[in-house]
Amino acid sequence: MVDLFVDRVLLKNNKEQDELDTEREIVMRLQNRILMLFFASAACERCQQFTPTLSNFFKRLTDEFYVDRAAQLVLVYISLDQTEEEQESFLKELPKRCLFLAYEDPYRRELQAMFNVEELPAVVVLRPDCSILTPNAAEEILCLGPDCYRNWQEAAEIIDRNFLINEDFEVKSMCSWSDPMRRLKYRVEDEKKKSKKKHHDRGWGGGGEEDVNGRMEEVHHGDGDQEQKDKIGGFVKY
């Protein structure tokens, strides 16, 4: 997936049209995700009719209004428009979270040839390894809507942590996917603190303490000032 856009510049479909132009940015946005390459043109009437359905499909899987966490899905518009103005007007109909290639980027036509796109609209769905999951999912999206994403997810064999069933965990709402590991870590640390406190209390009551090898060493007390010092500092902190 990432290799497909190495050394390329992807633009965000926002007002500023921010660029993803470093390998790190591309990796963070595309790695371990299903990629939809949307080939279309503003001059294509069928494309104009299909775009609202595609936009709704993508939003229902990635917009926080519909889902708690976005699906591992990326939409990239591959413009086959004849002018930059046509491309800009078409982008206004697409979700703000989608990406696109600049109009002057010849890679748009290379991708069209690479995936043998002849009919528009075309939604080429790719696995994370860049292999083709379906050469054109336009009809599937029209017929099944967001449900077809689960079919893609299974066929792509990716682990989508965003659709984990809440009942599988102790709490219904977790802060992040790493929450179970973090809670386990803290539980272990708490047990260590309890064990340390218990051991510390035994030292006060028994007049002795355990060394690192588990042996008990007698704490010998002197008299006078030395005895007072021993009472204050006679326990080792681990």
TAQUI-V80071 format. One record per pair of residues at least 24 apart in sequence whose C-alpha atoms are under 10 Angstrom apart, sorted by the first residue. I is the first residue (numbers start at 1). J is the second residue. D is the distance in Angstrom with one decimal. If there is no record, write none. Layout:
i:I j:J d:D
i:I j:J d:D
//
This chain:
i:1 j:26 d:9.5
i:1 j:27 d:8.7
i:1 j:30 d:6.5
i:1 j:31 d:6.6
i:1 j:32 d:7.9
i:1 j:33 d:7.9
i:1 j:34 d:8.3
i:1 j:35 d:7.5
i:1 j:126 d:7.7
i:1 j:127 d:7.3
i:1 j:128 d:5.0
i:1 j:129 d:5.4
i:1 j:130 d:4.7
i:1 j:131 d:8.4
i:2 j:26 d:6.6
i:2 j:27 d:5.9
i:2 j:28 d:9.2
i:2 j:29 d:8.8
i:2 j:30 d:6.0
i:2 j:31 d:6.2
i:2 j:32 d:9.1
i:2 j:33 d:9.7
i:2 j:128 d:8.0
i:2 j:129 d:8.2
i:2 j:130 d:8.1
i:3 j:27 d:9.1
i:3 j:30 d:9.8
i:3 j:31 d:9.7
i:3 j:128 d:9.9
i:3 j:129 d:8.6
i:3 j:130 d:7.9
i:4 j:30 d:10.0
i:4 j:111 d:9.3
i:4 j:129 d:9.4
i:4 j:130 d:7.1
i:5 j:30 d:9.3
i:5 j:107 d:9.5
i:8 j:101 d:8.5
i:8 j:105 d:8.9
i:8 j:107 d:8.5
i:9 j:100 d:8.8
i:9 j:101 d:6.9
i:9 j:102 d:7.9
i:9 j:105 d:8.8
i:10 j:76 d:8.6
i:10 j:77 d:9.9
i:10 j:98 d:10.0
i:10 j:99 d:6.2
i:10 j:100 d:5.7
i:10 j:101 d:5.3
i:10 j:102 d:7.4
i:10 j:105 d:10.0
i:11 j:76 d:9.3
i:11 j:77 d:9.9
i:11 j:98 d:8.7
i:11 j:99 d:5.4
i:11 j:100 d:5.3
i:11 j:101 d:6.1
i:11 j:102 d:7.0
i:12 j:76 d:9.3
i:12 j:96 d:7.4
i:12 j:97 d:6.9
i:12 j:98 d:6.4
i:12 j:99 d:4.7
i:12 j:100 d:6.6
i:12 j:101 d:9.0
i:13 j:76 d:9.6
i:13 j:77 d:9.4
i:13 j:88 d:9.7
i:13 j:91 d:7.0
i:13 j:92 d:8.3
i:13 j:94 d:8.0
i:13 j:95 d:7.4
i:13 j:96 d:5.0
i:13 j:97 d:6.3
i:13 j:98 d:5.8
i:13 j:99 d:5.7
i:13 j:100 d:7.1
i:13 j:101 d:10.0
i:14 j:91 d:9.4
i:14 j:92 d:9.3
i:14 j:95 d:9.0
i:14 j:96 d:5.6
i:14 j:97 d:7.6
i:14 j:98 d:8.8
i:14 j:99 d:9.1
i:15 j:92 d:9.9
i:15 j:96 d:8.8
i:17 j:96 d:9.8
i:17 j:99 d:9.1
i:17 j:100 d:9.4
i:17 j:102 d:9.7
i:18 j:99 d:9.7
i:19 j:99 d:9.4
i:19 j:100 d:9.8
i:19 j:101 d:9.7
i:19 j:102 d:9.8
i:20 j:99 d:9.2
i:29 j:72 d:9.7
i:29 j:73 d:9.6
i:29 j:74 d:8.0
i:29 j:99 d:10.0
i:30 j:72 d:8.8
i:30 j:73 d:8.4
i:30 j:74 d:7.0
i:30 j:75 d:9.9
i:30 j:128 d:8.0
i:31 j:72 d:9.2
i:31 j:74 d:9.9
i:31 j:128 d:6.7
i:31 j:129 d:9.0
i:32 j:72 d:7.4
i:32 j:73 d:9.0
i:32 j:127 d:8.3
i:32 j:128 d:5.2
i:32 j:129 d:8.2
i:32 j:156 d:9.8
i:32 j:158 d:7.1
i:32 j:159 d:8.6
i:32 j:160 d:9.0
i:33 j:71 d:8.5
i:33 j:72 d:4.8
i:33 j:73 d:5.4
i:33 j:74 d:6.8
i:33 j:126 d:8.8
i:33 j:127 d:7.2
i:33 j:128 d:5.4
i:33 j:129 d:9.2
i:33 j:130 d:10.0
i:33 j:153 d:9.2
i:33 j:156 d:9.2
i:33 j:158 d:7.9
i:33 j:159 d:9.6
i:33 j:160 d:8.9
i:34 j:71 d:9.1
i:34 j:72 d:6.3
i:34 j:73 d:4.9
i:34 j:74 d:6.3
i:34 j:75 d:8.8
i:34 j:125 d:7.0
i:34 j:126 d:5.8
i:34 j:127 d:5.2
i:34 j:128 d:5.7
i:34 j:129 d:9.1
i:34 j:130 d:8.9
i:34 j:133 d:9.0
i:34 j:149 d:9.2
i:34 j:152 d:7.9
i:34 j:153 d:7.7
i:34 j:156 d:7.6
i:34 j:158 d:8.6
i:35 j:72 d:8.7
i:35 j:73 d:5.9
i:35 j:74 d:4.9
i:35 j:75 d:6.1
i:35 j:76 d:7.5
i:35 j:123 d:9.5
i:35 j:124 d:8.0
i:35 j:125 d:5.7
i:35 j:126 d:5.1
i:35 j:127 d:6.7
i:35 j:128 d:7.3
i:35 j:129 d:10.0
i:35 j:130 d:8.3
i:35 j:132 d:9.7
i:35 j:133 d:9.5
i:36 j:73 d:7.5
i:36 j:74 d:6.1
i:36 j:75 d:4.8
i:36 j:76 d:6.1
i:36 j:77 d:8.4
i:36 j:78 d:9.9
i:36 j:98 d:9.8
i:36 j:122 d:9.6
i:36 j:123 d:6.0
i:36 j:124 d:5.6
i:36 j:125 d:4.6
i:36 j:126 d:6.5
i:36 j:127 d:9.3
i:36 j:133 d:9.8
i:36 j:134 d:9.7
i:36 j:136 d:9.5
i:36 j:137 d:8.9
i:37 j:74 d:8.5
i:37 j:75 d:6.2
i:37 j:76 d:5.0
i:37 j:77 d:6.1
i:37 j:78 d:6.4
i:37 j:79 d:9.9
i:37 j:99 d:9.6
i:37 j:100 d:9.3
i:37 j:111 d:9.1
i:37 j:112 d:9.8
i:37 j:115 d:9.8
i:37 j:122 d:7.8
i:37 j:123 d:5.4
i:37 j:124 d:5.0
i:37 j:125 d:6.4
i:37 j:126 d:8.0
i:37 j:135 d:9.8
i:37 j:136 d:9.3
i:37 j:137 d:10.0
i:38 j:75 d:7.1
i:38 j:76 d:6.0
i:38 j:77 d:4.8
i:38 j:78 d:5.6
i:38 j:79 d:8.0
i:38 j:80 d:10.0
i:38 j:98 d:10.0
i:38 j:100 d:9.3
i:38 j:120 d:9.2
i:38 j:121 d:7.3
i:38 j:122 d:5.9
i:38 j:123 d:4.6
i:38 j:124 d:6.6
i:38 j:125 d:8.8
i:38 j:136 d:9.2
i:38 j:137 d:9.6
i:38 j:138 d:9.2
i:39 j:76 d:8.7
i:39 j:77 d:6.3
i:39 j:78 d:4.8
i:39 j:79 d:6.1
i:39 j:80 d:6.8
i:39 j:81 d:9.7
i:39 j:108 d:9.0
i:39 j:111 d:9.3
i:39 j:112 d:7.7
i:39 j:117 d:7.7
i:39 j:118 d:9.6
i:39 j:119 d:8.9
i:39 j:120 d:6.7
i:39 j:121 d:5.9
i:39 j:122 d:5.1
i:39 j:123 d:6.3
i:39 j:124 d:8.0
i:39 j:136 d:9.7
i:40 j:77 d:7.6
i:40 j:78 d:6.8
i:40 j:79 d:5.8
i:40 j:80 d:5.8
i:40 j:81 d:7.5
i:40 j:87 d:9.5
i:40 j:90 d:9.0
i:40 j:119 d:9.0
i:40 j:120 d:5.7
i:40 j:121 d:5.1
i:40 j:122 d:6.8
i:40 j:123 d:8.8
i:41 j:77 d:9.7
i:41 j:78 d:8.7
i:41 j:79 d:6.0
i:41 j:80 d:5.2
i:41 j:81 d:4.8
i:41 j:82 d:8.0
i:41 j:83 d:9.9
i:41 j:86 d:7.7
i:41 j:87 d:7.3
i:41 j:90 d:7.5
i:41 j:120 d:7.8
i:41 j:121 d:7.9
i:42 j:79 d:8.6
i:42 j:80 d:8.3
i:42 j:81 d:6.2
i:42 j:82 d:8.7
i:42 j:83 d:9.5
i:42 j:85 d:9.5
i:42 j:86 d:5.7
i:42 j:87 d:6.7
i:42 j:88 d:9.2
i:42 j:89 d:7.5
i:42 j:90 d:5.6
i:42 j:91 d:9.1
i:42 j:93 d:10.0
i:43 j:80 d:9.2
i:43 j:81 d:7.1
i:43 j:82 d:8.2
i:43 j:83 d:10.0
i:43 j:86 d:7.7
i:43 j:87 d:9.6
i:43 j:90 d:9.3
i:44 j:80 d:9.7
i:44 j:81 d:9.0
i:44 j:120 d:7.3
i:44 j:121 d:8.0
i:45 j:120 d:9.4
i:45 j:121 d:9.4
i:46 j:120 d:7.3
i:46 j:121 d:6.8
i:47 j:90 d:9.6
i:47 j:120 d:6.5
i:47 j:121 d:5.1
i:47 j:122 d:8.7
i:48 j:90 d:8.3
i:48 j:93 d:8.7
i:48 j:121 d:8.8
i:49 j:121 d:9.6
i:50 j:120 d:9.9
i:50 j:121 d:7.5
i:50 j:122 d:10.0
i:50 j:138 d:8.0
i:50 j:139 d:9.6
i:50 j:141 d:9.6
i:50 j:142 d:8.2
i:51 j:90 d:9.0
i:51 j:93 d:7.0
i:51 j:94 d:7.1
i:51 j:95 d:9.8
i:51 j:121 d:8.7
i:51 j:138 d:9.9
i:52 j:93 d:7.2
i:52 j:94 d:7.8
i:52 j:95 d:9.5
i:53 j:138 d:9.5
i:53 j:141 d:7.9
i:53 j:142 d:7.0
i:53 j:145 d:8.3
i:54 j:93 d:10.0
i:54 j:94 d:8.2
i:54 j:95 d:9.0
i:54 j:123 d:9.3
i:54 j:138 d:8.2
i:54 j:141 d:7.3
i:54 j:142 d:8.1
i:54 j:145 d:8.7
i:54 j:146 d:9.7
i:55 j:93 d:7.8
i:55 j:94 d:5.8
i:55 j:95 d:5.7
i:55 j:96 d:9.5
i:55 j:98 d:9.3
i:56 j:94 d:9.3
i:56 j:95 d:8.4
i:56 j:145 d:8.8
i:56 j:146 d:8.9
i:57 j:95 d:10.0
i:57 j:141 d:7.4
i:57 j:142 d:9.0
i:57 j:144 d:9.7
i:57 j:145 d:6.1
i:57 j:146 d:5.6
i:57 j:147 d:9.3
i:57 j:148 d:9.8
i:57 j:149 d:9.4
i:58 j:94 d:9.5
i:58 j:95 d:7.6
i:58 j:97 d:9.0
i:58 j:98 d:8.9
i:58 j:141 d:10.0
i:58 j:145 d:9.4
i:58 j:146 d:7.8
i:58 j:149 d:9.8
i:59 j:94 d:9.9
i:59 j:95 d:7.1
i:59 j:96 d:9.5
i:59 j:97 d:8.7
i:59 j:98 d:10.0
i:59 j:146 d:9.4
i:60 j:145 d:9.3
i:60 j:146 d:6.9
i:61 j:146 d:6.7
i:61 j:147 d:9.5
i:61 j:149 d:8.3
i:62 j:97 d:8.6
i:63 j:95 d:9.7
i:63 j:97 d:8.9
i:67 j:162 d:9.0
i:67 j:163 d:9.2
i:68 j:162 d:7.8
i:68 j:163 d:8.9
i:68 j:173 d:9.5
i:69 j:161 d:9.0
i:69 j:162 d:5.5
i:69 j:163 d:7.9
i:69 j:176 d:9.9
i:70 j:160 d:9.8
i:70 j:161 d:9.8
i:70 j:162 d:6.6
i:70 j:163 d:8.9
i:71 j:149 d:8.7
i:71 j:150 d:9.8
i:71 j:153 d:9.6
i:71 j:160 d:7.3
i:71 j:161 d:8.7
i:71 j:162 d:6.2
i:71 j:163 d:7.7
i:72 j:128 d:10.0
i:72 j:149 d:9.7
i:72 j:153 d:8.8
i:72 j:158 d:9.0
i:72 j:159 d:9.2
i:72 j:160 d:6.6
i:72 j:161 d:8.8
i:72 j:162 d:7.7
i:72 j:163 d:9.8
i:73 j:98 d:10.0
i:73 j:125 d:9.9
i:73 j:128 d:9.9
i:73 j:149 d:8.7
i:73 j:153 d:9.5
i:73 j:160 d:9.9
i:74 j:98 d:6.9
i:74 j:99 d:7.9
i:74 j:125 d:9.8
i:74 j:126 d:10.0
i:75 j:99 d:6.3
i:75 j:100 d:8.4
i:75 j:123 d:9.3
i:75 j:125 d:9.4
i:76 j:100 d:5.2
i:76 j:101 d:7.9
i:76 j:123 d:9.5
i:76 j:124 d:10.0
i:77 j:101 d:7.2
i:77 j:102 d:10.0
i:77 j:108 d:9.4
i:77 j:123 d:9.3
i:78 j:102 d:9.1
i:78 j:103 d:9.2
i:78 j:107 d:9.1
i:78 j:108 d:5.8
i:78 j:109 d:8.5
i:78 j:111 d:8.0
i:78 j:112 d:8.2
i:78 j:122 d:9.7
i:78 j:123 d:9.7
i:79 j:103 d:7.3
i:79 j:105 d:10.0
i:79 j:108 d:6.7
i:79 j:109 d:8.7
i:79 j:112 d:9.6
i:80 j:108 d:7.2
i:80 j:109 d:7.5
i:80 j:112 d:8.6
i:80 j:120 d:9.4
i:125 j:152 d:8.4
i:126 j:152 d:9.2
i:126 j:156 d:8.3
i:127 j:152 d:8.4
i:127 j:153 d:8.8
i:127 j:155 d:8.5
i:127 j:156 d:5.4
i:127 j:157 d:8.5
i:127 j:158 d:8.6
i:128 j:156 d:7.4
i:128 j:157 d:9.3
i:128 j:158 d:8.1
i:129 j:156 d:9.0
i:131 j:156 d:9.2
i:132 j:156 d:9.5
i:196 j:237 d:9.6
i:196 j:238 d:8.5
i:200 j:235 d:8.3
i:200 j:236 d:9.3
i:200 j:237 d:9.0
i:203 j:234 d:9.7
i:203 j:235 d:7.6
i:203 j:236 d:9.9
i:204 j:231 d:9.7
i:204 j:234 d:9.8
i:204 j:235 d:8.7
i:207 j:234 d:9.6
i:207 j:235 d:9.8
i:208 j:234 d:9.2
i:208 j:235 d:8.5
i:209 j:234 d:9.4
i:209 j:235 d:7.3
i:209 j:236 d:8.2
i:210 j:235 d:9.9
i:210 j:236 d:9.3
i:211 j:236 d:8.7
i:211 j:238 d:9.4
i:212 j:238 d:8.7
//
